[in-house]
Amino acid sequence: MIKKFLTIGLCSAAFAFGAHTAAQAQDKDLSICFAYQTLETEFWVAGHAAMTQSLDEKGIKVIEVNANEDANRQFEQIKDCITQGVDGIIIIPQDGESVIKMIGEANKAGIPVAVFNRPPNPDNPNDAIVVVADNVSIAEAAVEHLTKKARELNLDRKVQPLIMVGALADTNAIGRREGFNNVIKANSDLYAEPIEVPTEWDASVALANLESALQANPDVDVIFTSSDFLFPQIRAVLSQQGRWQPSGQEGHVILGGLDGDVTACKLIRDGYVDATGVQDLFFEADSTVEALLKAIEEGDKTPKQQIDDKGFALTQDNEAERHQDMWGCVLADKQG
Amino acid sequence: MNNNQIGVLALKNVPFLLFIAIFLVFGLMSDRFLEIQSFANIVKQASFIGIVAIGMTFVMLTGGIDLSVGTNMYLSTVVAGLLMKNYQLDPWLALLACLATGLAMGGVNAFLIVRLRMVPFIVTLGTLVAGRGIGLLLTESRGVILPNELFDFGSGSTFGIPNPILVFLVIAVVGHLILSRTVMGRHIYAVGYDAATAKKAGIPVNRTLGSVYLVSGFCAALGGFVSVSQLGIVNAGFGEFSELYAIAAAVLGGTSLFGGIGSILPGTVLGAVLIQMVQSGLVFVRVDIYLQPIIQAAIIFFAVLLDSIRSRKLADLGKRRIRIEEETTGG
């Protein structure tokens, strides 16, 4: 009887081990090309870390290529990956236009492709898994909170809002601008015509243009930056004007952003920033990998799917309860 | 003063007149644009590209070009930033390291151009790519956050003058004096005007050519340092396309792309401030953000076109005067 149990036990163990090894071997055989455009900001560093961790946990061989913000270079890198015969491609593109050609190349080669966080422009005729933050609704959530704070000012004039707009070729920047404008328009009784400051996602351009805009319009009450990485530049300009004050202090400018990075988390805790729209990077990374692996497993060479990250707004009011949901706060806690 | 003389005077000062005209147009559209603080902000914002453009002017006066200045700004400030961040190096020592890196990069350009007789365009294009690669390797593409002391310098003032403007002015005056009052300056103009003749006249052409790339490297590093002291961070994209703005500033200020003609004061300084004034002016008067780059490009294009017409007219007027003098002498 004991022998029988031992035999069954050993066979089961051997089978389980064999199955596990086979599965692992299958995963290990898979190679994914991960082509990203930059690690310039905390957001992209965190996005890169979330993605590589997600791929690593599944034991997949990853070929990483960094385009350093050069769309043409990224296109060549994608073609190299295709030549190397990868099983799937994940792209964080430089912009929504250049990625269309890259998806087209992958489609032609019959390699499933996923686009992470920066969607192709709406006229994209090619097929891809697109995992994207709903920039419009996340921006709306953040600006709604700023609006609540703006109403509390009880000014005897209209509140003057200002938006720092990202690169005009970037669909994320456009979505954020749209979300901002939606809330401003919905509260036209409160707000004056918004001031738009172009930044081209360049810190020095943002600094110069914000300084000019505030010199021309010193009565700005609300500033929304389309990306949290520009908060240091906002601080520089407001400090010079003596308006870098925490909320509740005289001269405080109501501040909001989008991304949910470490700086924004710290500034919310310190009371300088009122709200930031947060992308759930961990959800986005896991969803990208899972959807791509599913397509590979099913033999779908040109999967077409959109996965939306609805995100949320982290504010001074909900920071205590929700800070663990924001990737920037998780990193801030790790950094101490 | 007769009409011709007034015409010549006006033509000679076209960049300055254009500068005043643009300033007044934006001023008419926004009262605040005419305030001294607005102008001070514009000069401050133009300071870093202005410093880089001064170095570029030295190179362009010899008929050369330095496309690596944007990368130089990035690499030299990355070195300084990492030394401050990882080794708590004093910001002033970090500045020296930054300038040394800039000079080293200028030295590489100079060696390849002078010793190996390679074309400046290709050499500096190569160092543009390689230098950024080294910077990205050092930082793994991550931004380098700078200490607050540096930020205090960038946003601070000395004798009531914002520090970036002060550095810009000092470099502009020194550059102007070198070009207008020293042997080196005369050699630079001579080499740019006609290198072969300069060589026959005993001018050390190679040494002159090498020195301008060192000056350019130094200015690029200093301009980068001034800029990051205002930003508080060195991002991976820092300095990209700065070479184009530096070239545009020098050309707008009257520096010839073919060498031998140009100045720093008012020339390049005026060009750098003009570019920034247009950008700031468009923000001041709240022009649609989609139209801003188009208008900015159109104004710069118009300014360069006007400068080119001016140069032709002045050359024509010069020829006529020679003929009149000949006739007078003959009569």
Interface residues (C-beta under 8 A of the other chain):
Chain A: T38 L39 E40 T41 E42 V45 N66 N68 E69 V165 L168 I195 E196 V197 P198 W201 D202 A203 S204 L207 A208 N209 E211 S212 A213 Q215 A216 P232 Q233 A236 S239 Q240
Chain B: S30 R32 F33 E35 Q37 S38 N41 I42 Q45 F48 R132 L136 E140 S141 R142 G143 F151 G154 S155 S227 Q230 L231 G232 I233 N235 A236 G237 F238 E240 Q276 Q279 S280 V283 F284 V285 R286 I289 Y290 Q292
